[in-house]
């Protein structure tokens, strides 16, 4: 079964990966720090999963950033257009 990528998940996943790698964290390290499973981190980064608010908060704490930093990519017009083409 092939999982379908969601436009909003792709935008978020790119941002999550950028924040994680900037901080020098592996997916496993981020999973450990956030209390999530590493495969879930991978799925989010690949645009296969959309995080809940609780997950966003856990990720923000683990990445030492604001929740707004995680969703800031949606402020960019290019990403908004991509998201709205659903």
C-alpha positions as CSV (number, residue, x, y, z in Angstrom):
1,X,0.0,0.0,0.0
2,X,1.4,3.4,-1.0
3,X,0.8,6.2,1.4
4,X,-0.2,9.5,-0.2
5,X,1.7,12.6,0.6
6,X,-0.3,15.6,1.8
7,X,0.7,19.1,0.6
8,X,0.5,20.6,4.1
9,X,2.5,17.6,5.5
10,X,5.2,18.1,2.9
11,X,5.6,21.8,3.8
12,X,5.7,21.0,7.5
13,X,8.1,18.1,6.9
14,X,10.6,20.2,5.1
15,X,10.6,22.7,7.9
16,X,10.9,20.0,10.6
17,X,13.9,18.5,8.8
18,X,15.6,21.9,8.5
19,X,15.1,22.7,12.2
20,X,16.3,19.2,13.2
21,X,19.4,19.2,11.1
22,X,20.3,22.8,12.0
23,X,20.4,21.6,15.6
24,X,22.5,18.6,14.7
25,X,19.9,16.1,15.8
26,X,19.2,12.7,14.2
27,X,15.6,11.5,13.8
28,X,16.2,9.1,16.7
29,X,17.6,11.8,19.0
30,X,14.6,14.1,18.2
31,X,12.2,11.2,18.8
32,X,13.9,10.5,22.2
33,X,13.8,14.1,23.2
34,X,10.1,14.6,22.2
35,X,8.8,11.2,23.4
36,X,7.8,10.3,19.9
37,X,8.8,7.3,17.7
38,X,11.5,7.8,15.2
39,X,9.4,6.3,12.4
40,X,6.8,9.0,13.1
41,X,9.5,11.7,12.8
42,X,10.5,10.1,9.5
43,X,6.9,10.0,8.3
44,X,6.4,13.7,9.2
45,X,9.6,14.7,7.4
46,X,8.5,12.8,4.3
47,X,5.1,14.4,4.2
48,X,3.2,11.3,5.1
49,X,1.9,12.5,8.5
50,X,0.4,15.7,9.8
51,X,1.2,16.4,13.5
52,X,-1.4,17.2,16.1
53,X,-1.1,20.3,18.3
54,X,0.2,18.1,21.1
55,X,2.9,16.8,18.8
56,X,3.8,20.3,17.7
57,X,4.3,21.3,21.3
58,X,6.5,18.2,22.0
59,X,8.6,19.0,18.9
60,X,9.0,22.6,19.9
61,X,10.2,21.7,23.3
62,X,12.6,19.1,22.0
63,X,14.0,21.5,19.3
64,X,14.1,24.4,21.8
65,X,12.0,26.6,19.6
66,X,8.5,28.2,19.5
67,X,5.6,26.3,17.9
68,X,5.4,29.2,15.5
69,X,8.9,28.4,14.3
70,X,7.7,25.0,13.3
71,X,4.7,26.3,11.2
72,X,6.4,29.5,10.0
73,X,6.8,27.9,6.6
74,X,3.1,28.4,6.1
75,X,3.7,32.1,6.2
76,X,5.5,32.0,2.9
77,X,3.3,32.6,-0.1
78,X,4.9,29.8,-2.2
79,X,4.1,27.2,0.5
80,X,0.6,28.6,1.0
81,X,-0.1,28.2,-2.7
82,X,1.2,24.7,-2.6
83,X,-1.0,23.9,0.3
84,X,-4.1,25.4,-1.3
85,X,-3.8,23.3,-4.4
86,X,-5.2,20.3,-2.6
